[in-house]
Amino acid sequence: MREIVFIKKNKEKWLQYEEMLNGKSTISADELSELYVQLINDLSYAKTFYPGSSVAEYLNTLAAQTHHLIYKNKKESSKRIISFWKTELPLLMYDVRKYLYISFIVFTLSFLIGWISSAYDDSFVRLILGDYYVNMTIENIEKGDPMAVYKEEKELNMFFGITLNNIMVSFYAFILGIFFSFGSIWIMLSNGIMLGSFMYFFKQYNVFTDALKTVWIHGTLEISAIIIAGCAGIVMGSSFIFPGTYSRMKAFSKGALRGVKIITGLIPVFILAGFLESFVTRYTEMPLWLSLFIIFGSLTFIIWYFIIYPKHLHQKFIKNGNL
């Protein structure tokens, strides 16, 4: 639509936003969150169709004021925490969805690289996984228990060790995004190649089905969370490369904050993945239906909460805002 029509259609709404921000009318935390989403949508539209216009600058100012109002209070109430999981994180995931897709594509391609390289070079698996792990697993396969590695350590010790390790991997995937996103992409590449080699190794020894129904009990959540952590790093790195209407440092600080929120949102996922790997995966003789129930239940949750629900929530806010 023409710029004048866009302004006329939304002018009254923007004036109401100004009154809210100036304290002339009361506003709840949920309303403030919705207001911010609406402003971001309007700003995105204005920057796309009217770049450099005064209306884009005006909306950018309103959005910045709203952002400051949302985050100025550091004391988090229980309601605020609920709002984070129910609204803020899903809307953020919708906003950064293209970076999530990039992270997923990089990881998938690197998985294929690991798989194909292992298929054409017998030494590749040992190069990636190490001689000790390969020899140990071969020995376990010969004993008839290829997944014995998941039974060697006490459950509780294993839980704390694995959970901490997974959180650290996600932190590296995020923080290395400071190197213009390439650090995060490198983490996706290295982990994807490792997983591809790992899975082909079991196929090579004819225990691929056992690996699928065992490893992915915890791996579905674990790998998904690492991919999302990579997305957080790419968000931070790209905010510096593509600052938009902000200064590079301002854009970078905003991107870093968004990345931290994503990583924070992943902590329960890593805890659950660590629990499954420590307390459930070791039962390699569990019924196939139960294994598949856990795997597909985990996958359904990831797709719903990080992809489907954010899109639904975004569309709901657009509808309420009559955009």
N, C-alpha and C positions, 0 to 999 in steps of 0.2 A: 504494500500500500504506500501512498505518498506520505512524506514526512508530516505534512500538516494534518493529514487524516489520522495518522498514528498519534500525534500529540493531542488532537481533539478527543480522540477515543479514550485516552488514558489520563488526561489532565486532572480530572476530578479525583481519581484514585491517587495520583501522586501527591496532590495537595493534602489528602487525608493522611498519607504516609508522613508528610512533613509535620503535621499536627501531632501525630503519635510520637515522632522522634523528638519534638520540642517539648513533650510533656503536657500538651494541651488536651490530650485524651488518654485514658488508661489503655494499657496493652499487656496481654499476658505473654508468657514465654512462648507458648505455641503460636500465638498470633504474630509475635516477633519473628519466629522462625519462618512462618508462612510468608510474611512480608518480605523477608530477605530473599526467599526463593523467587517471589514475583518480581522483585527488583532485578535479580540476576537474569531472569528470563527477558525482561524488557530491555535491560542493558545489552544482552547478547543480540537481541533483535536489532537494536539501534546501531550497534557496532558493525553488524553485518550489512545492513541496508543504508545506513546513514553515517559512515565512518567520518570521524573528525567533526561532526556536527555539535552544536551547542546542547542538543537534547541528550546526546551520548555522554557529554561531560557532566550534565546535570544529574543523570541517572547514576553515573559513576560515583558522584559525591554522595548521593542518597544511600547507595549500596555500602559505601565505606563507613558512613555514619551508623548504619544499621549493624554492620559487622562489629564496629567498636562497641556498640551498646550490648550486643550479645555476649561479648567476651570480656567486658571490663570487670565483671564480678567473678573473682577467682574462687569464691566459696560455692561449691557445688551442692545443691540440695538433692534429695532423693528424686524429686520430680524432674530435675534437670538431667539426672543420669538416665532416667527412663526415657526422657525426650531424646537424649543422644542416640539410644539404641533404636527407638521407635521411628524417629524422624530425621535427625541430623545426619547420622552416618549413612542411611539409605539414600538420602538426597545427594549427599556428597558422592556416593558411589555412582549415581546416575550421571552426575556432572563430569566425572572423570572416566566414564565408561570407555572412551576411545583409548585411553592409556591402559585400561584393563585388557582390552582386546589386543593391544600391542604386546603386552607382557605375555598373554596366553599364546599368541602366535609365535613369539620368539622361543618360548619354552617348548612348544609343540615341535617346531622345526629342529631345535637342538636335540629333542628326544629322538627324532628320526635320524639325525646325524649319528647319535650314539648307537642306535639300533643297527643302521646300515654299516657303519664302520666296524662294529663287532662282527657282523655277518661276513665281511670281506677280509678281516684281519684278525686272526686268532689271538694275537698278542695285545689287541686293543683293550680287551676287558681287563687284563692284568695291569695295563698302563693306567687305567682309570680307577679301578677298584683296589688295586694292590695285590701282591702275591699272597699275603697272609690271609686276607678275606677270601680270595678265590680258592686257595688250598683248603681252608677250613670248611667252606661251603661244599666243595667237592667231596670232602670226607663225610660230611653230614648226609649228602645225597647217597653216597655209597652205603651208609648205615640205614637208609630208608627214612630219614627225617630231615629233608632239605631245609625246613624252617626252624631247625633246632636253635639257631642263634637267638631267637626271641624267648627262649626258655632258660637261658644260662644265668641270668641275673635275677635277684630278688625284685619282686614287683614294685615296691615302694621306691627303692633306690633307682630302679630303671625309670620310673615315672618322673622323678625330679631331674634326673640327668637328661632324659630325652626332651622333656618340656623346656628346660633351660636351653638346650642346644637348638631346638626349633625356634625359640624366641630370638636367640642370637643370630641365627641364619636370616630370619626375617628382618632383624635390625640391620644387618649388613646389607641386605637387599635394598633396604630403604636408604640408609645413610650414604651408601656409595653412589646414590643418585646425585649427590653433590657435584660429581664429575660429569656434569652436563648429561645426566641420565645413562651414560655409557657404563658406569659401575654397576648399576642395577641390571642392565641388559647382560653384562658379563656374568653376574650371579645366576640369571635365568639360563644363560647358555651352559655354564658349567654344571648346574644341577640337572638340566634337561639331558645333557649328554651322559651324565652319570646314571640317571634313571633309565635311559634307553639302553645303555650297556648292561645295566643290572638286570633288566627284564629279558634281554636277549640271552644273557648268560643262562638263565633258567630254561629258556626255550631250547638252547643248545644241548642241555642235559635232560630234555624230555620231562621237565617238571614245571612247565609254564603254567598249567592250570592250577597246580598247587600254589604257585607264587601269586597268581591273580587273586585267588579267593582268600589268601592269607595277608599278603603285603598291603592290599588295598583296603583292608578293614580300617587301618589307621592312615594309610597313604592318601586316601581320597581327601580327607580334611587337611592333612599335612601339606600335600603338594598344592592344593588349591590355595591354602593360606600363603605359601611361598610366592605363588604367582601374583596374588593380591598385594603382597608386600613389595614385589617388584614394581607393581603399578604405582604404589605410594612413592617409590624412589624416582620413577619416571615423571610423576607429577611434580615433585620438587625440582628435579633437574630442568624440566621443560619450562617451568615458571621463570627461570633465569634466562633461558634462551629466547622465550617468547613472552616478554613482560606485558604486552598489550598497552593499556593506557597508563600503567603504573611505571615508576622508576624500577630499575632492575632489582635493587635491594628490597624495595617494598614488595614487588611481585614475588621475589624469592622467599621472603619471610612468610607471605601468605601461602605459598606453595609448600613450604616446610611445615607450617601449622596443619595444613590439610593432610599431609603425609603422616604426621604424628597421630592425627585422629584415626586414620585408617589402620595404622599399626596398633593403636590402642584397641580398636574394634576387633582385631584379630587375636588378642590374648586369650579369650575364652575358647576360640577355635583350636589354638595350639594346646591348651590345657586338656581339652577333650581328646584331641589326637594323641597326646602323650598318655592319657588314661587308657585309650583303646590299645595302643601299642604295648603298654606295660601289663595290663590286666586281662586283655581279651585276645589279642593276636596270638599269644602263646598257646591257645587252645586250637591247635591246627586240625584236630579231628572233629570240630564242631560241624553240625549238619550244614550242607550246602545252602539250604534256604535261609538259615540264620546269617551266614556270612554275606549272602547277597542282599539280605534285608538291611544289614548294617551299611554295606557299601552304597547301595542305591538310596538308602535313607540319608546318608551323609551327602551324597551328590545332589539329591533333591533339595536339601537345606541350603547348600552353597548356591545353587542356581537360583533358588527362590529369593533368598535374602539379599544376595549381592547383585542380582540382575533383574529378576521379574518384579519383586516388590518395589525396588527403587523406581522402576519405570512406571508402575501403577501409581505410586505416591506422587511422582512428578506430574503425571497426567491429571491426577485429582486436584492438585494445587492450581494447575493451569485452568481447569474447568471452573474452579471456584473463583478464579480471578478474571474469568470471561475473556481470556486471551485467545 
